[in-house]
Amino acid sequence: MIALGIVLLVAGWWLLAAAMPPRDPPPVARRHRLRLAGAIALAASLPCFLVPIGVEQGPVFWAAALMLAAMAVALVRALRGGGRPRRG
């Protein structure tokens, strides 16, 4: 159950990051769908931590996993370019 929560967290952050317009912004309708899907994935991950761990410690572990997933997604997206210089 916790593994599913971590997958949902990474997917949620990835969807939210894909909705951000870095160089080639996606169309507005697609950005809205990506943001909505990311927010739903992040919200759906909370019960995956509350059920197995409990109401007392579940939100604490969820917040820590939320932070670590955000850092992992940011690191992967930053290093994904392979060191190529940016355009613009």
MIDOSE-1310 file (N, C-alpha, C; in nm, 2 decimals, decimal comma, always signed):
residues 88
mial	+0,08/-0,12/+0,00/+0,00/+0,00/+0,00/+0,09/+0,13/+0,00; +0,20/+0,12/+0,08/+0,28/+0,24/+0,08/+0,35/+0,26/-0,05; +0,39/+0,14/-0,12/+0,46/+0,15/-0,25/+0,36/+0,22/-0,35; +0,23/+0,19/-0,34/+0,14/+0,25/-0,43/+0,13/+0,40/-0,40
givl	+0,14/+0,44/-0,28/+0,14/+0,58/-0,24/+0,26/+0,65/-0,30; +0,37/+0,59/-0,29/+0,50/+0,65/-0,34/+0,49/+0,66/-0,50; +0,43/+0,56/-0,56/+0,41/+0,57/-0,71/+0,32/+0,69/-0,74; +0,21/+0,70/-0,67/+0,12/+0,81/-0,69/+0,18/+0,94/-0,66
lvag	+0,27/+0,95/-0,56/+0,33/+1,08/-0,54/+0,43/+1,12/-0,65; +0,51/+1,02/-0,70/+0,60/+1,05/-0,81/+0,52/+1,09/-0,93; +0,41/+1,01/-0,96/+0,33/+1,04/-1,08/+0,27/+1,18/-1,07; +0,22/+1,21/-0,95/+0,15/+1,34/-0,93/+0,25/+1,46/-0,95
wwll	+0,37/+1,45/-0,89/+0,47/+1,55/-0,91/+0,51/+1,56/-1,06; +0,53/+1,44/-1,12/+0,57/+1,44/-1,27/+0,46/+1,51/-1,35; +0,33/+1,48/-1,32/+0,23/+1,55/-1,40/+0,22/+1,70/-1,38; +0,24/+1,74/-1,25/+0,24/+1,88/-1,22/+0,36/+1,95/-1,29
aaam	+0,48/+1,88/-1,29/+0,60/+1,94/-1,36/+0,58/+1,94/-1,51; +0,51/+1,85/-1,57/+0,48/+1,85/-1,71/+0,39/+1,96/-1,75; +0,31/+2,00/-1,66/+0,21/+2,11/-1,68/+0,28/+2,25/-1,68; +0,40/+2,26/-1,63/+0,47/+2,39/-1,63/+0,53/+2,42/-1,76
pprd	+0,52/+2,54/-1,81/+0,57/+2,57/-1,94/+0,72/+2,61/-1,94; +0,82/+2,52/-1,95/+0,96/+2,56/-1,95/+1,00/+2,63/-2,08; +1,00/+2,56/-2,19/+1,04/+2,62/-2,32/+0,92/+2,62/-2,42; +0,87/+2,50/-2,43/+0,76/+2,48/-2,53/+0,63/+2,45/-2,44
pppv	+0,56/+2,55/-2,41/+0,44/+2,53/-2,33/+0,34/+2,44/-2,39; +0,28/+2,34/-2,32/+0,17/+2,26/-2,38/+0,04/+2,35/-2,39; -0,05/+2,31/-2,48/-0,17/+2,38/-2,49/-0,24/+2,40/-2,35; -0,32/+2,51/-2,35/-0,39/+2,54/-2,22/-0,48/+2,43/-2,17
arrh	-0,55/+2,37/-2,25/-0,64/+2,26/-2,21/-0,56/+2,14/-2,15; -0,45/+2,11/-2,22/-0,37/+2,00/-2,17/-0,31/+2,03/-2,04; -0,26/+2,16/-2,02/-0,21/+2,20/-1,89/-0,31/+2,18/-1,78; -0,43/+2,22/-1,80/-0,53/+2,21/-1,70/-0,56/+2,06/-1,67
rlrl	-0,56/+1,97/-1,77/-0,58/+1,83/-1,74/-0,46/+1,77/-1,67; -0,34/+1,81/-1,70/-0,22/+1,76/-1,63/-0,22/+1,81/-1,48; -0,26/+1,94/-1,46/-0,26/+1,99/-1,32/-0,37/+1,92/-1,24; -0,49/+1,89/-1,30/-0,59/+1,82/-1,23/-0,55/+1,68/-1,20
agai	-0,49/+1,61/-1,29/-0,45/+1,47/-1,27/-0,34/+1,47/-1,17; -0,25/+1,56/-1,17/-0,14/+1,57/-1,07/-0,20/+1,59/-0,93; -0,29/+1,68/-0,91/-0,35/+1,71/-0,78/-0,43/+1,59/-0,73; -0,50/+1,52/-0,82/-0,58/+1,40/-0,78/-0,48/+1,29/-0,74
alaa	-0,37/+1,28/-0,81/-0,27/+1,17/-0,77/-0,21/+1,20/-0,63; -0,18/+1,33/-0,61/-0,12/+1,37/-0,48/-0,22/+1,35/-0,37; -0,35/+1,38/-0,39/-0,45/+1,36/-0,29/-0,48/+1,22/-0,27; -0,48/+1,14/-0,37/-0,51/+0,99/-0,36/-0,40/+0,92/-0,29
slpc	-0,28/+0,98/-0,28/-0,17/+0,91/-0,21/-0,18/+0,92/-0,06; -0,25/+1,01/-0,01/-0,26/+1,03/+0,14/-0,33/+0,90/+0,20; -0,44/+0,85/+0,15/-0,49/+0,73/+0,22/-0,40/+0,61/+0,21; -0,31/+0,61/+0,11/-0,22/+0,50/+0,10/-0,12/+0,50/+0,22
flvp	-0,10/+0,61/+0,28/-0,02/+0,62/+0,40/-0,10/+0,61/+0,53; -0,22/+0,66/+0,53/-0,30/+0,66/+0,65/-0,35/+0,52/+0,69; -0,38/+0,44/+0,59/-0,44/+0,31/+0,62/-0,34/+0,22/+0,69; -0,22/+0,20/+0,63/-0,13/+0,10/+0,69/-0,05/+0,16/+0,81
igve	-0,02/+0,29/+0,82/+0,06/+0,34/+0,92/-0,02/+0,39/+1,04; -0,14/+0,45/+1,01/-0,23/+0,50/+1,11/-0,24/+0,65/+1,10; -0,34/+0,70/+1,17/-0,37/+0,85/+1,16/-0,27/+0,93/+1,23; -0,20/+0,87/+1,33/-0,10/+0,95/+1,40/+0,02/+0,98/+1,32
qgpv	+0,08/+0,87/+1,27/+0,21/+0,88/+1,20/+0,20/+0,89/+1,04; +0,08/+0,85/+0,99/+0,06/+0,85/+0,85/+0,09/+0,98/+0,78; +0,03/+1,09/+0,83/+0,05/+1,22/+0,76/+0,20/+1,26/+0,77; +0,27/+1,22/+0,87/+0,41/+1,25/+0,89/+0,49/+1,18/+0,78
fwaa	+0,47/+1,05/+0,76/+0,54/+0,98/+0,66/+0,50/+1,02/+0,52; +0,37/+1,06/+0,51/+0,32/+1,11/+0,38/+0,39/+1,24/+0,34; +0,41/+1,33/+0,44/+0,47/+1,46/+0,41/+0,62/+1,44/+0,38; +0,69/+1,34/+0,44/+0,83/+1,31/+0,41/+0,84/+1,25/+0,27
alml	+0,75/+1,16/+0,24/+0,75/+1,10/+0,11/+0,71/+1,20/+0,00; +0,62/+1,30/+0,03/+0,59/+1,40/-0,06/+0,71/+1,49/-0,10; +0,79/+1,52/+0,01/+0,91/+1,60/-0,02/+1,01/+1,52/-0,09; +1,04/+1,40/-0,06/+1,14/+1,32/-0,13/+1,10/+1,29/-0,27
aama	+0,97/+1,27/-0,30/+0,92/+1,25/-0,44/+0,94/+1,38/-0,52; +0,91/+1,49/-0,46/+0,93/+1,62/-0,53/+1,08/+1,64/-0,56; +1,17/+1,61/-0,47/+1,31/+1,62/-0,50/+1,36/+1,53/-0,60; +1,31/+1,40/-0,60/+1,35/+1,30/-0,70/+1,30/+1,35/-0,84
valv	+1,18/+1,39/-0,85/+1,13/+1,44/-0,98/+1,20/+1,56/-1,03; +1,23/+1,65/-0,95/+1,31/+1,77/-0,99/+1,45/+1,73/-1,03; +1,51/+1,64/-0,96/+1,65/+1,60/-1,00/+1,65/+1,52/-1,13; +1,55/+1,43/-1,15/+1,55/+1,36/-1,28/+1,52/+1,45/-1,39
ralr	+1,43/+1,55/-1,37/+1,40/+1,64/-1,48/+1,51/+1,73/-1,51; +1,59/+1,77/-1,41/+1,70/+1,86/-1,43/+1,82/+1,78/-1,50; +1,84/+1,66/-1,47/+1,95/+1,58/-1,53/+1,91/+1,52/-1,66; +1,78/+1,52/-1,69/+1,74/+1,45/-1,81/+1,79/+1,51/-1,94
gggr	+1,83/+1,64/-1,94/+1,88/+1,70/-2,06/+2,02/+1,65/-2,10; +2,09/+1,58/-2,01/+2,22/+1,52/-2,05/+2,33/+1,63/-2,06; +2,31/+1,74/-1,99/+2,42/+1,85/-1,99/+2,41/+1,93/-2,12; +2,31/+1,92/-2,20/+2,30/+2,01/-2,32/+2,27/+2,15/-2,28
prrg	+2,33/+2,25/-2,35/+2,30/+2,39/-2,31/+2,15/+2,42/-2,35; +2,10/+2,51/-2,27/+1,96/+2,55/-2,30/+1,95/+2,64/-2,42; +1,83/+2,63/-2,48/+1,81/+2,73/-2,59/+1,74/+2,85/-2,53; +1,77/+2,96/-2,59/+1,70/+3,08/-2,55/+1,78/+3,17/-2,47
